[in-house]
Amino acid sequence: MSEQATTTPHAVSIRGVSKTYNSGFQALKPIDLDIRQGEIFALLGPNGAGKTTLISIICGIVKPSSGEVSADGHDVLRDYRITRSKIGLVPQELSTDAFETVWASVRFSRGLFGRARNDQHIEKVLRDLSLWDKKDSKIMTLSGGMKRRVLIAKALAHEPSILFLDEPTAGVDVELRHDMWEMVRKLRETGVTIILTTHYIEEAEEMADRVGVINHGELILVEDKHVLMRKLGKKQLSISLQTPLQALPEGLGDYALELSEDGTTLTYTFDAQSDDTGIAVLLRKLGERGVDFKDLHTLESSLEDIFVSLVRGAR
C-alpha cells in the first residue's frame, strides 16, 4: 500500500454525493459516508436502491450530479488515473474476454494499470481463487462460477488497496460462496479495504464489520454490525405448550404474543436490551390461567429481519 494510504484516515470519503439522470430520475439522494481503511463494509439494499450507482461513482465510471469522492486521499475525478490504480472492481455482469485464456486475461488486466509484469503475483491470485488448473482454458469454456472467479482475479491483478465487489456471489453455489468469503477475509488481513453490495443477508452477517442500508437512493443507516444487531435485534421466547390452545388467553393483550396455527406454541417478542423483559410476569400470568408449558427457548433476530424492518420503515 502506498505511503499516502497509510496516512489517510479513510479509504473512501464521500461528501454530498447525489445522482439525477437526464430523465429526471434521482438515483441517489445526497450521501455522506466514510469507509475505514482495512474494513469490510457491506452495502445492503433491494434492487434499484442505488447500490451500483454509488459504486460506479466511487470508481469514477459515473459522474455525480453533486458532491465529491476521494479514494485513498485522491479525488476520483481530478486524480482519475491514480485512484483507478488503487481500486479493483468486480462488476455484477459476467463480461469477460471470452476467447482469451484465463492467464492472458488476468495478466492483461495488470498491464492496463501500468503495473510491471509480475507472473508470481498472477500465479498467487489464480491459486488463491482455485483457478490455477484453469489458467490455460479459454474463458468461454468456464462455468458461471469460474467466470466470476476470473472477474475477481482480474480486479486483483494490479494489487489494489480498495476492492469493490458488486453482488460477488450472485448466481454461484453455496460452496463457491463460502470459498469467496474466505478469500475476502484473507485480503482484509493484508490491509485491503473491501466494499461489497449483496442481496444475501447472510453474506453481510458473516463477513462485514459495518453495514450500510440504502433504499430509494437514500442511505438510511450506517452502523457497526454488532451494534446494529444489539440495537435493533429483537429476541423471541418460544413457549411450547402441554395442551394446545384455541385462542390467546384473556388478559394478555398487552403482551406481544402470537399463537401458532396448531395452537401448540406461543411466541413472545421482547427487547433484549430492556431492564425488564416482562418474561417472568408473563410466565406467572400463564400459570395463573392454567396454561402449562413443556419447553422454552429464545430466538434472536437475524440481520435479515432487521434489514426488512428498516426498508419497510423507510418507504
Secondary structure, 3 states (H helix, E strand, C coil): CCHHHHHCCEEEEEEEEEEECCCCCEEEEEEEEEEECCCEEEEECCCCCCHHHHHHHHCCCCCCCEEEEEECCEECCCCHHHHHHHEEEECCCCCCCCCCEHHHHHHHHHHHCCCCCCHHHHHHHHHHCCCHHHCCCEHHHCCHHHHHHHHHHHHHCCCCCEEEEECCCCCCCHHHHHHHHHHHHHHHHCCCEEEEEECCHHHHHHHCCEEEEEECCEEEEEEEHHHHHHHHCCEEEEEEECCCCCCCCCCCCCCCEEECCCCCEEEEEECCCCCCCCHHHHHHHHHHCCCCEEEEEEEECCHHHHHHHHHHHCC
